[in-house]
Amino acid sequence: MNQFRIKIKKYVISLFLFGFILVSLTTIFPSLNTVKAIENNHILLAKNKGWASASFPVERFQSYTSGFGYRRSPNRRGWEFHNGLDIAAPLGSYIRNWWTGTVIKVGDRGSCGTYIIIKSGNWRHSYCHMQGSVKRINGGLYMIDAAGGIKIRKGQQIPAGARIGRIGMTGRTTGPHLHWVIRYGKNYVDPAQVLRAMLTRAKTQ
């Protein structure tokens, strides 16, 4: 009888440990869609032929301060999924639109601070922590950085390379940088891989 109880106890402990590990893994690692996107990035990027018209997003570039993927949170304890690439530059440096597209969202709330999102076909690219704020003027929604001469309207067409904002420290940030996020469809894409693909394409032109 005692041996039976010991076996049951071991089984319950093993089941508990398995459940704990499973929950921990789902918390630590990205969703299957994100993993799939990461694995297929190189295929997607290799097929793209439009990189010649794309632009590097930051003037007065200094360094890449945080890459795409899981990292230790700079503001909190534990790990978090970092869905973009952080590009450091002096405060007030201009940010350029990566690829020709339409502004689908502007905002100035939350951890992203002042931001805009641009849609270019199946691609969506976001620019966070910019200077300025969002205002409604005559029924239109605008991201305005008066000191930088920037006025971006939701719905506006923006060409590649156009200045769309300036490096700021709005939202959750520990220093002046651009948090640059790229999605293809619903999946995140590593911006560093995009930049490498652009460089490779430029060398073969």
NORNORMO-V183823 format. One line per field, one symbol per residue. psi: psi as a letter, one per 20 degrees, with the letter a starting at -180 (. if undefined). burial: # if it has 24 or more other C-alpha atoms within 12 Angstrom, else .. A space follows every 10 residues. Layout:
BEGIN
psi=???
burial=???
END
This chain:
BEGIN
psi=ghhghggggh gggggggggg ggggghhgqr rhgggggghj ghgghhhpjj ihiqqpipql pgrphpapaq rppiirqaqq pojbppoqqq piqqpqpgqp apoiqqrkra hibprqpppn ciqppqorkr rarpqppliq pqopnghikp opppiqppqp iqpiaqpakq boqjrorpop ppqocipqqo hhhghghggg ghhi.
burial=.......... .......... .........# ...#..##.. #..##..... ##.######. #...###### .......... #########. ########## ########.. .######### ..######## ####...... #####..#.# ####.#.#.# .######### ###.###### ####..#### #####.##.. .....
END
